[in-house]
Amino acid sequence: MTLDLMNSPGPFARTLDDLWAAFVALAGPDPRDPTSLPVAPPGPVPPRQAVSVLRMTRETGAIVEPEVEHELDRVCAALEVAGYRVVEGGIPNAGRAPELWAELVGTELLHTSLPEWDGLIADSNRQHIEAQFGLFDLGDSISAWMHAIVERRQTAQATAKLMEEHPLVVAPVAGMKTPALDFDQYLDIDATRDLFDHMRDVVWVNLLSLPSLALPNGIQIVARRFHEADAAAAAAAVVDALGPVAIAEPRSAEAPHP
């Protein structure tokens, strides 16, 4: 249920033009997908307009390392050069939103999905799910889960109102440099919590099912629902100012994420 509620699928691409072409092909309703919405596919990316951009860094309680904050500074500076107005702030309920996402997704995974996946996923995958979401398990109480659903709706409602004033939010995807591919194999509980805290600036986007365009340097531009073109226009302004954004280099195996 949470996947249907929070899902916001989109493409990967090496250029903005390719990304937009792929997105237009994917967008719109399809009778074979009951979760698709009768929203017309978007037209061309609109001309850039001076809009207010909310810059989020640690309002969610996220751990953000200096290298990531430096990239956020560069993106915000590029947006300002292009005429956007960048202001510091956070979405409503920002500090609670990551836990709320984990409670909804994690409780469903632990109590519904994992029993069905018995023997179908690797032991390391199971261990990661149990460690990560065990921190936020609401148990088998329908009442607790429904209270979390109501809280999500309230947060979504307040955020939608805020984004009428600030149509875009710029934030890190993850608060750390790109880790080694297998860094999250069998993390202990402290390392699991540390990973979650480094990811707090992205899971609120999942919670609210908002469209987000992630740049290769680890910074995302989040738009209102059905306003993907606004994020694409802002990303184009960043690329114009900074040139092609460098792809983040992974950590070496000798320097794993703490």
Backbone as CSV, one residue per row, in Angstrom:
resi,resn,N_x,N_y,N_z,CA_x,CA_y,CA_z,C_x,C_y,C_z
1,MET,0.826,-1.209,0.000,0.000,0.000,0.000,0.854,1.250,0.000
2,THR,1.935,1.266,0.811,2.748,2.485,0.887,3.407,2.791,-0.452
3,LEU,3.778,1.753,-1.230,4.386,2.013,-2.529,3.394,2.707,-3.456
4,ASP,2.150,2.274,-3.460,1.141,2.931,-4.271,0.901,4.361,-3.798
5,LEU,0.937,4.560,-2.492,0.660,5.872,-1.923,1.780,6.868,-2.183
6,MET,3.038,6.397,-2.123,4.188,7.298,-2.166,4.973,7.235,-3.466
7,ASN,4.611,6.338,-4.364,5.421,6.123,-5.554,5.422,7.347,-6.465
8,SER,6.585,7.699,-6.995,6.708,8.779,-7.976,7.816,8.390,-8.950
9,PRO,7.517,7.466,-9.884,8.570,6.924,-10.747,9.087,7.941,-11.749
10,GLY,10.317,7.726,-12.184,10.921,8.615,-13.171,12.167,7.997,-13.757
11,PRO,12.722,8.596,-14.801,13.855,8.015,-15.507,15.205,8.490,-14.978
12,PHE,16.263,7.772,-15.377,17.646,8.197,-15.244,18.142,8.599,-16.637
13,ALA,19.036,9.583,-16.711,19.620,9.960,-17.999,20.915,10.730,-17.760
14,ARG,21.724,10.830,-18.815,23.002,11.537,-18.714,22.871,13.025,-19.008
15,THR,21.808,13.436,-19.674,21.604,14.851,-19.972,20.172,15.232,-19.625
16,LEU,19.954,16.525,-19.431,18.603,16.997,-19.118,17.658,16.783,-20.298
17,ASP,18.152,16.972,-21.517,17.299,16.762,-22.689,16.828,15.312,-22.753
18,ASP,17.749,14.378,-22.519,17.368,12.965,-22.528,16.411,12.647,-21.389
19,LEU,16.668,13.247,-20.224,15.805,13.017,-19.068,14.386,13.467,-19.361
20,TRP,14.257,14.648,-19.940,12.930,15.189,-20.207,12.204,14.363,-21.281
21,ALA,12.942,13.937,-22.305,12.329,13.114,-23.350,11.812,11.809,-22.767
22,ALA,12.609,11.196,-21.887,12.178,9.942,-21.265,10.991,10.177,-20.342
23,PHE,11.014,11.279,-19.609,9.911,11.556,-18.686,8.601,11.763,-19.440
24,VAL,8.640,12.511,-20.542,7.419,12.751,-21.318,6.854,11.438,-21.846
25,ALA,7.752,10.524,-22.225,7.292,9.224,-22.720,6.636,8.399,-21.612
26,LEU,7.117,8.549,-20.386,6.589,7.769,-19.263,5.333,8.378,-18.655
27,ALA,5.173,9.691,-18.768,4.116,10.407,-18.049,2.735,10.116,-18.639
28,GLY,1.732,10.427,-17.830,0.362,10.276,-18.288,-0.279,8.989,-17.825
29,PRO,-1.600,8.876,-17.994,-2.332,7.706,-17.496,-2.150,6.491,-18.392
30,ASP,-2.299,5.330,-17.797,-2.264,4.069,-18.527,-3.286,3.146,-17.871
31,PRO,-4.243,2.630,-18.641,-5.299,1.786,-18.033,-4.753,0.517,-17.388
32,ARG,-3.526,0.118,-17.754,-2.933,-1.074,-17.153,-2.341,-0.796,-15.778
33,ASP,-2.246,0.485,-15.415,-1.654,0.875,-14.128,-2.703,1.609,-13.299
34,PRO,-3.305,0.947,-12.316,-4.374,1.598,-11.537,-3.879,2.757,-10.682
35,THR,-2.556,2.888,-10.511,-2.039,4.010,-9.723,-1.723,5.230,-10.583
36,SER,-1.789,5.087,-11.911,-1.517,6.242,-12.772,-2.684,7.211,-12.690
37,LEU,-2.394,8.474,-12.989,-3.393,9.523,-12.833,-3.720,10.155,-14.185
38,PRO,-4.952,10.589,-14.376,-5.351,11.187,-15.657,-4.844,12.623,-15.799
39,VAL,-3.535,12.757,-15.764,-2.894,14.059,-15.926,-2.190,14.051,-17.277
40,ALA,-2.438,15.075,-18.076,-1.866,15.113,-19.421,-0.340,15.119,-19.354
41,PRO,0.325,14.455,-20.293,1.790,14.514,-20.342,2.245,15.967,-20.456
42,PRO,3.366,16.310,-19.857,3.819,17.703,-19.867,4.279,18.152,-21.242
43,GLY,4.154,19.457,-21.467,4.676,20.050,-22.687,6.138,20.390,-22.519
44,PRO,6.661,21.259,-23.380,8.073,21.653,-23.264,8.360,22.321,-21.928
45,VAL,9.622,22.257,-21.502,10.026,22.929,-20.267,9.759,24.422,-20.431
46,PRO,9.035,25.043,-19.490,8.668,26.462,-19.653,9.870,27.377,-19.478
47,PRO,9.742,28.622,-19.955,10.823,29.589,-19.702,11.048,29.745,-18.204
48,ARG,12.277,30.008,-17.835,12.585,30.177,-16.414,11.907,31.423,-15.874
49,GLN,11.406,31.318,-14.688,10.777,32.446,-14.022,11.422,32.627,-12.655
50,ALA,11.444,33.852,-12.190,12.006,34.118,-10.864,11.033,33.592,-9.817
51,VAL,11.379,32.489,-9.202,10.523,31.904,-8.174,11.335,31.725,-6.903
52,SER,10.633,31.540,-5.802,11.285,31.363,-4.513,11.634,29.896,-4.312
53,VAL,12.879,29.665,-3.910,13.395,28.318,-3.697,13.737,28.159,-2.224
54,LEU,13.221,27.116,-1.606,13.511,26.832,-0.208,14.756,25.951,-0.133
55,ARG,15.759,26.408,0.587,16.977,25.621,0.771,16.894,24.877,2.100
56,MET,16.887,23.545,2.025,16.856,22.705,3.223,18.201,22.011,3.385
57,THR,18.739,22.068,4.597,20.010,21.393,4.842,19.882,20.425,6.016
58,ARG,19.637,20.966,7.202,19.587,20.122,8.405,18.252,20.239,9.144
59,GLU,17.261,20.835,8.512,15.966,20.990,9.172,15.320,19.643,9.499
60,THR,15.669,18.612,8.741,15.133,17.272,9.014,15.903,16.557,10.118
61,GLY,16.980,17.180,10.618,17.874,16.501,11.544,18.969,15.734,10.838
62,ALA,19.123,15.976,9.534,20.095,15.231,8.735,21.527,15.579,9.120
63,ILE,22.398,14.577,9.021,23.840,14.796,9.082,24.295,15.106,7.652
64,VAL,24.891,16.267,7.460,25.336,16.684,6.128,26.817,17.007,6.200
65,GLU,27.605,16.266,5.458,29.048,16.455,5.487,29.450,17.693,4.671
66,PRO,30.611,18.286,4.989,31.014,19.545,4.345,31.057,19.481,2.824
67,GLU,31.500,18.368,2.257,31.589,18.269,0.796,30.212,18.391,0.149
68,VAL,29.209,17.820,0.796,27.847,17.866,0.268,27.275,19.272,0.419
69,GLU,27.522,19.900,1.557,27.028,21.262,1.757,27.673,22.226,0.766
70,HIS,28.933,21.978,0.424,29.608,22.808,-0.586,28.886,22.720,-1.926
71,GLU,28.477,21.510,-2.319,27.749,21.361,-3.578,26.387,22.040,-3.505
72,LEU,25.746,21.984,-2.346,24.475,22.678,-2.164,24.662,24.180,-2.313
73,ASP,25.737,24.711,-1.750,26.049,26.140,-1.904,26.187,26.509,-3.378
74,ARG,26.896,25.673,-4.139,27.135,25.963,-5.545,25.833,25.962,-6.347
75,VAL,24.966,25.009,-6.065,23.695,24.936,-6.773,22.824,26.143,-6.441
76,CYS,22.760,26.506,-5.181,21.949,27.664,-4.774,22.486,28.954,-5.381
77,ALA,23.808,29.096,-5.423,24.407,30.284,-6.032,24.065,30.355,-7.516
78,ALA,24.095,29.222,-8.196,23.752,29.195,-9.616,22.294,29.585,-9.842
79,LEU,21.412,29.123,-8.976,19.999,29.488,-9.095,19.803,30.983,-8.889
80,GLU,20.521,31.552,-7.942,20.396,32.989,-7.699,20.893,33.797,-8.893
81,VAL,21.975,33.362,-9.508,22.476,34.031,-10.716,21.418,34.009,-11.815
82,ALA,20.657,32.917,-11.886,19.621,32.774,-12.903,18.336,33.522,-12.558
83,GLY,18.279,34.166,-11.392,17.117,34.963,-11.037,16.193,34.343,-10.009
84,TYR,16.510,33.147,-9.546,15.710,32.542,-8.487,16.043,33.204,-7.146
85,ARG,15.083,33.196,-6.236,15.294,33.745,-4.899,15.391,32.580,-3.922
86,VAL,16.571,32.376,-3.346,16.814,31.246,-2.459,16.697,31.704,-1.007
87,VAL,15.875,31.003,-0.239,15.693,31.333,1.173,15.894,30.069,2.008
88,GLU,16.428,30.242,3.208,16.627,29.116,4.120,15.293,28.722,4.756
89,GLY,15.104,27.434,4.958,13.891,26.998,5.635,13.671,25.513,5.469
90,GLY,12.555,25.051,5.990,12.231,23.630,5.909,10.749,23.434,5.727
91,ILE,10.369,22.250,5.285,8.954,21.923,5.146,8.333,21.790,6.535
92,PRO,7.025,21.891,6.653,6.375,21.653,7.945,6.655,20.227,8.428
93,ASN,6.833,20.085,9.735,7.056,18.766,10.331,8.337,18.118,9.821
94,ALA,9.325,18.949,9.446,10.539,18.445,8.792,11.287,17.441,9.660
95,GLY,11.413,17.718,10.946,12.170,16.834,11.807,11.497,15.499,12.052
96,ARG,10.208,15.442,11.888,9.430,14.215,12.121,9.235,13.413,10.831
97,ALA,9.247,14.084,9.677,8.905,13.438,8.410,9.734,12.191,8.101
98,PRO,11.056,12.187,8.326,11.809,10.956,8.020,11.346,9.759,8.833
99,GLU,11.116,9.953,10.141,10.618,8.850,10.962,9.239,8.391,10.509
100,LEU,8.407,9.339,10.105,7.067,9.003,9.648,7.133,8.120,8.404
101,TRP,8.021,8.463,7.478,8.230,7.620,6.294,8.655,6.215,6.720
102,ALA,9.633,6.139,7.625,10.161,4.836,8.045,9.109,4.014,8.784
103,GLU,8.266,4.672,9.571,7.211,3.951,10.276,6.231,3.311,9.302
104,LEU,5.825,4.070,8.291,4.837,3.557,7.345,5.430,2.466,6.452
105,VAL,6.565,2.774,5.839,7.193,1.807,4.946,7.701,0.593,5.724
106,GLY,8.395,0.869,6.832,9.036,-0.205,7.579,8.065,-1.170,8.204
107,THR,7.001,-0.658,8.777,6.025,-1.542,9.417,5.389,-2.467,8.392
108,GLU,5.083,-1.930,7.213,4.525,-2.774,6.159,5.544,-3.813,5.690
109,LEU,6.796,-3.402,5.529,7.835,-4.345,5.107,8.008,-5.483,6.123
110,LEU,8.103,-5.104,7.383,8.391,-6.099,8.423,7.247,-7.074,8.635
111,HIS,6.018,-6.575,8.588,4.880,-7.412,8.984,4.124,-8.023,7.806
112,THR,4.350,-7.496,6.601,3.636,-8.022,5.437,4.584,-8.561,4.378
113,SER,5.558,-7.748,3.971,6.399,-8.120,2.834,7.423,-9.194,3.180
114,LEU,8.154,-9.025,4.269,9.205,-9.990,4.594,8.688,-11.426,4.729
115,PRO,7.564,-11.643,5.397,7.065,-13.028,5.450,6.766,-13.608,4.064
116,GLU,6.318,-12.734,3.138,6.025,-13.208,1.784,7.296,-13.456,0.985
117,TRP,8.372,-12.772,1.351,9.628,-12.877,0.595,10.545,-13.965,1.132
118,ASP,10.069,-14.764,2.050,10.912,-15.781,2.658,11.572,-16.662,1.591
119,GLY,12.923,-16.699,1.609,13.665,-17.479,0.640,13.874,-16.807,-0.694
120,LEU,13.316,-15.601,-0.884,13.409,-14.923,-2.178,14.428,-13.780,-2.192
121,ILE,14.886,-13.349,-1.018,15.867,-12.268,-0.972,17.095,-12.736,-0.208
122,ALA,18.208,-12.071,-0.472,19.467,-12.436,0.184,19.391,-12.142,1.678
123,ASP,20.152,-12.891,2.435,20.170,-12.701,3.881,20.613,-11.293,4.253
124,SER,21.547,-10.729,3.469,22.009,-9.366,3.763,20.895,-8.353,3.560
125,ASN,20.027,-8.586,2.548,18.887,-7.692,2.335,17.906,-7.759,3.507
126,ARG,17.637,-8.972,3.942,16.732,-9.143,5.074,17.296,-8.479,6.332
127,GLN,18.592,-8.680,6.570,19.216,-8.091,7.754,19.138,-6.567,7.707
128,HIS,19.340,-5.998,6.525,19.296,-4.539,6.402,17.889,-4.012,6.687
129,ILE,16.884,-4.673,6.135,15.500,-4.241,6.376,15.158,-4.357,7.854
130,GLU,15.527,-5.468,8.465,15.192,-5.670,9.879,15.921,-4.674,10.773
131,ALA,17.190,-4.378,10.442,17.948,-3.424,11.263,17.444,-2.004,11.056
132,GLN,17.277,-1.611,9.776,16.876,-0.235,9.467,15.477,0.072,9.998
133,PHE,14.519,-0.765,9.642,13.132,-0.444,9.962,12.696,-0.968,11.320
134,GLY,13.508,-1.843,11.897,13.230,-2.244,13.269,13.305,-1.070,14.228
135,LEU,14.046,-0.028,13.839,14.134,1.182,14.658,12.802,1.929,14.738
136,PHE,11.914,1.671,13.764,10.688,2.471,13.649,9.426,1.620,13.599
137,ASP,9.536,0.356,13.927,8.420,-0.576,13.812,7.255,-0.160,14.713
138,LEU,6.078,-0.005,14.117,4.879,0.338,14.880,4.180,-0.897,15.436
139,GLY,4.714,-2.086,15.136,4.075,-3.304,15.597,2.894,-3.675,14.718
140,ASP,2.050,-4.528,15.220,0.925,-5.011,14.411,-0.377,-4.281,14.722
141,SER,-0.254,-3.063,15.270,-1.444,-2.268,15.593,-1.911,-1.478,14.373
142,ILE,-3.111,-1.788,13.889,-3.689,-1.030,12.784,-3.900,0.427,13.201
143,SER,-4.267,0.634,14.457,-4.531,1.980,14.942,-3.292,2.858,14.836
144,ALA,-2.119,2.354,15.254,-0.884,3.135,15.192,-0.537,3.458,13.746
145,TRP,-0.711,2.489,12.857,-0.394,2.706,11.438,-1.318,3.752,10.834
146,MET,-2.611,3.701,11.179,-3.564,4.669,10.634,-3.303,6.068,11.178
147,HIS,-2.869,6.172,12.432,-2.501,7.488,12.952,-1.328,8.065,12.158
148,ALA,-0.392,7.203,11.762,0.735,7.668,10.946,0.257,8.110,9.563
149,ILE,-0.727,7.414,8.996,-1.294,7.815,7.702,-1.927,9.196,7.803
150,VAL,-2.659,9.430,8.888,-3.292,10.741,9.092,-2.218,11.824,9.235
151,GLU,-1.159,11.523,9.967,-0.082,12.497,10.140,0.591,12.790,8.796
152,ARG,0.760,11.761,7.967,1.333,11.998,6.635,0.450,12.955,5.843
153,ARG,-0.845,12.734,5.878,-1.761,13.601,5.126,-1.670,15.046,5.615
154,GLN,-1.590,15.230,6.918,-1.473,16.583,7.469,-0.171,17.246,7.024
155,THR,0.912,16.468,7.012,2.199,16.999,6.575,2.159,17.343,5.087
156,ALA,1.543,16.491,4.289,1.432,16.741,2.854,0.610,17.996,2.587
157,GLN,-0.458,18.158,3.351,-1.331,19.319,3.182,-0.591,20.610,3.519
158,ALA,0.129,20.608,4.634,0.869,21.805,5.046,2.021,22.103,4.090
159,THR,2.666,21.060,3.583,3.771,21.263,2.651,3.272,21.808,1.323
160,ALA,2.139,21.306,0.844,1.563,21.815,-0.399,1.245,23.300,-0.277
161,LYS,0.744,23.701,0.868,0.449,25.122,1.095,1.731,25.940,1.084
162,LEU,2.775,25.450,1.762,4.052,26.161,1.790,4.648,26.290,0.394
163,MET,4.512,25.221,-0.418,5.131,25.233,-1.739,4.367,26.088,-2.752
164,GLU,3.212,26.586,-2.388,2.594,27.621,-3.207,3.399,28.916,-3.108
165,GLU,4.030,29.116,-1.962,4.895,30.293,-1.764,6.317,30.026,-2.233
166,HIS,6.804,28.810,-2.008,8.154,28.396,-2.423,7.998,27.156,-3.307
167,PRO,7.820,27.332,-4.609,7.490,26.189,-5.477,8.586,25.141,-5.622
168,LEU,9.811,25.470,-5.232,10.907,24.523,-5.337,11.631,24.403,-4.003
169,VAL,12.137,23.208,-3.731,12.982,22.965,-2.560,14.289,22.360,-3.065
170,VAL,15.406,22.887,-2.575,16.718,22.341,-2.928,17.330,21.760,-1.664
171,ALA,17.816,20.518,-1.755,18.355,19.825,-0.582,19.310,18.727,-1.036
172,PRO,20.158,18.254,-0.138,20.970,17.078,-0.485,20.091,15.852,-0.704
173,VAL,20.581,14.932,-1.522,19.970,13.611,-1.593,20.429,12.797,-0.387
174,ALA,21.717,12.659,-0.249,22.315,12.012,0.916,23.339,12.962,1.511
175,GLY,23.536,12.877,2.805,24.433,13.809,3.464,25.885,13.411,3.436
176,MET,26.208,12.323,2.698,27.596,11.879,2.660,28.041,11.713,1.209
177,LYS,29.362,11.669,1.003,29.884,11.378,-0.319,29.476,9.965,-0.731
178,THR,29.536,9.714,-2.025,29.129,8.419,-2.544,29.922,7.302,-1.876
179,PRO,29.233,6.370,-1.223,29.945,5.271,-0.543,30.307,4.159,-1.508
180,ALA,31.109,3.236,-1.026,31.400,2.036,-1.797,30.107,1.250,-2.023
181,LEU,30.052,0.477,-3.109,28.814,-0.181,-3.514,28.240,-1.084,-2.428
182,ASP,29.095,-1.799,-1.712,28.607,-2.763,-0.725,28.788,-2.281,0.711
183,PHE,28.821,-0.972,0.891,29.115,-0.441,2.237,28.053,-0.801,3.266
184,ASP,26.835,-1.064,2.807,25.741,-1.303,3.763,25.500,-2.790,4.030
185,GLN,26.472,-3.621,3.742,26.344,-5.048,4.038,26.497,-5.293,5.545
186,TYR,25.466,-5.807,6.174,25.486,-6.224,7.571,25.970,-5.108,8.509
187,LEU,25.382,-3.925,8.367,25.710,-2.837,9.286,25.157,-3.146,10.669
188,ASP,25.902,-2.763,11.708,25.359,-2.925,13.050,24.345,-1.811,13.316
189,ILE,23.736,-1.831,14.462,22.619,-0.928,14.726,23.063,0.533,14.741
190,ASP,24.270,0.818,15.249,24.743,2.200,15.275,25.018,2.711,13.870
191,ALA,25.654,1.890,13.044,25.930,2.289,11.668,24.642,2.409,10.862
192,THR,23.657,1.581,11.176,22.361,1.654,10.508,21.677,2.976,10.829
193,ARG,21.704,3.356,12.090,21.097,4.630,12.485,21.839,5.803,11.840
194,ASP,23.168,5.702,11.775,23.974,6.748,11.155,23.620,6.893,9.673
195,LEU,23.432,5.775,8.991,23.042,5.826,7.583,21.694,6.522,7.426
196,PHE,20.728,6.142,8.253,19.415,6.782,8.169,19.523,8.287,8.383
197,ASP,20.318,8.696,9.361,20.447,10.123,9.652,21.131,10.880,8.514
198,HIS,21.990,10.219,7.749,22.587,10.847,6.566,21.588,10.937,5.410
199,MET,20.505,10.139,5.469,19.536,10.104,4.370,18.245,10.862,4.683
200,ARG,18.213,11.586,5.761,16.965,12.218,6.196,16.471,13.303,5.230
201,ASP,17.365,13.873,4.424,16.940,14.930,3.500,16.284,14.400,2.233
202,VAL,16.266,13.083,2.049,15.621,12.547,0.845,14.331,11.801,1.156
203,VAL,14.221,11.146,2.306,13.039,10.291,2.520,11.758,11.088,2.729
204,TRP,11.861,12.368,3.117,10.637,13.166,3.205,10.021,13.373,1.817
205,VAL,10.868,13.376,0.782,10.369,13.504,-0.590,9.577,12.254,-0.961
206,ASN,10.105,11.085,-0.580,9.372,9.834,-0.793,8.047,9.845,-0.025
207,LEU,8.104,10.293,1.222,6.908,10.330,2.066,5.773,11.075,1.382
208,LEU,6.085,12.218,0.766,5.060,13.095,0.215,4.831,12.867,-1.276
209,SER,5.545,11.895,-1.875,5.384,11.549,-3.288,5.549,12.770,-4.190
210,LEU,6.608,13.518,-3.939,6.885,14.709,-4.736,7.895,14.391,-5.832
211,PRO,7.814,15.074,-6.971,8.815,14.871,-8.022,10.127,15.555,-7.645
212,SER,11.217,14.845,-7.859,12.537,15.367,-7.504,13.514,15.065,-8.629
213,LEU,14.285,16.078,-9.019,15.323,15.884,-10.028,16.665,15.899,-9.301
214,ALA,17.339,14.758,-9.316,18.612,14.626,-8.603,19.764,14.883,-9.569
215,LEU,20.607,15.837,-9.220,21.795,16.140,-10.015,22.913,15.160,-9.665
216,PRO,23.868,14.970,-10.568,24.935,14.000,-10.297,25.838,14.363,-9.118
217,ASN,25.788,15.611,-8.671,26.639,16.005,-7.533,25.973,15.763,-6.186
218,GLY,24.825,15.071,-6.176,24.187,14.712,-4.919,23.185,15.710,-4.390
219,ILE,22.799,16.697,-5.201,21.810,17.698,-4.798,20.536,17.476,-5.604
220,GLN,19.396,17.618,-4.942,18.108,17.411,-5.604,17.295,18.701,-5.636
221,ILE,16.486,18.822,-6.683,15.552,19.938,-6.826,14.155,19.334,-6.796
222,VAL,13.376,19.699,-5.783,12.061,19.100,-5.537,10.986,20.104,-5.944
223,ALA,9.996,19.613,-6.663,8.908,20.473,-7.133,7.579,20.029,-6.538
224,ARG,6.556,20.821,-6.792,5.202,20.453,-6.399,4.702,19.285,-7.262
225,ARG,3.692,18.608,-6.784,3.109,17.515,-7.570,2.655,18.029,-8.930
226,PHE,3.001,17.269,-9.979,2.641,17.559,-11.359,3.342,18.802,-11.919
227,HIS,4.392,19.259,-11.244,5.158,20.418,-11.723,6.612,20.024,-11.984
228,GLU,6.784,18.862,-12.589,8.138,18.403,-12.902,8.896,19.393,-13.777
229,ALA,8.176,20.101,-14.636,8.829,21.059,-15.533,9.530,22.167,-14.758
230,ASP,9.008,22.525,-13.593,9.663,23.558,-12.783,11.031,23.084,-12.309
231,ALA,11.113,21.819,-11.902,12.401,21.269,-11.468,13.367,21.177,-12.643
232,ALA,12.865,20.786,-13.809,13.724,20.685,-14.985,14.263,22.050,-15.403
233,ALA,13.430,23.078,-15.331,13.883,24.423,-15.690,14.962,24.916,-14.726
234,ALA,14.772,24.644,-13.435,15.781,25.053,-12.452,17.083,24.290,-12.669
235,ALA,16.989,22.993,-12.972,18.190,22.203,-13.239,18.923,22.731,-14.458
236,ALA,18.187,23.146,-15.478,18.819,23.720,-16.670,19.587,24.989,-16.320
237,ALA,19.030,25.782,-15.409,19.728,26.996,-14.976,21.021,26.655,-14.258
238,VAL,21.012,25.602,-13.459,22.219,25.172,-12.749,23.281,24.700,-13.742
239,VAL,22.870,23.910,-14.716,23.825,23.401,-15.706,24.395,24.542,-16.539
240,ASP,23.557,25.526,-16.880,24.050,26.683,-17.628,25.119,27.432,-16.847
241,ALA,24.922,27.546,-15.541,25.846,28.323,-14.713,27.105,27.543,-14.357
242,LEU,26.962,26.266,-14.080,28.085,25.463,-13.576,28.709,24.565,-14.628
243,GLY,28.040,24.421,-15.778,28.484,23.430,-16.740,27.992,22.070,-16.303
244,PRO,28.325,21.037,-17.064,27.902,19.684,-16.657,28.364,19.393,-15.234
245,VAL,27.435,18.982,-14.392,27.751,18.755,-12.989,28.543,17.466,-12.858
246,ALA,29.668,17.519,-12.163,30.533,16.354,-12.036,29.838,15.240,-11.273
247,ILE,30.072,14.025,-11.695,29.532,12.860,-10.994,30.356,12.634,-9.733
248,ALA,29.677,12.436,-8.620,30.363,12.255,-7.342,31.249,11.020,-7.383
249,GLU,32.443,11.155,-6.859,33.369,10.029,-6.817,33.047,9.141,-5.619
250,PRO,33.049,7.814,-5.819,32.767,6.924,-4.674,33.934,6.877,-3.700
251,ARG,33.626,6.552,-2.465,34.665,6.312,-1.493,35.416,5.036,-1.877
252,SER,36.641,4.947,-1.470,37.392,3.723,-1.712,37.000,2.671,-0.671
253,ALA,37.295,1.433,-0.993,36.985,0.351,-0.057,37.779,0.506,1.234
254,GLU,38.932,1.214,1.149,39.761,1.409,2.350,39.206,2.497,3.254
255,ALA,38.251,3.289,2.731,37.704,4.376,3.555,36.195,4.259,3.576
256,PRO,35.667,3.231,4.210,34.206,3.019,4.229,33.512,4.111,5.022
257,HIS,32.216,4.248,4.720,31.397,5.201,5.471,31.357,4.774,6.932
258,PRO,31.530,5.722,7.864,31.551,5.332,9.283,30.240,4.692,9.718
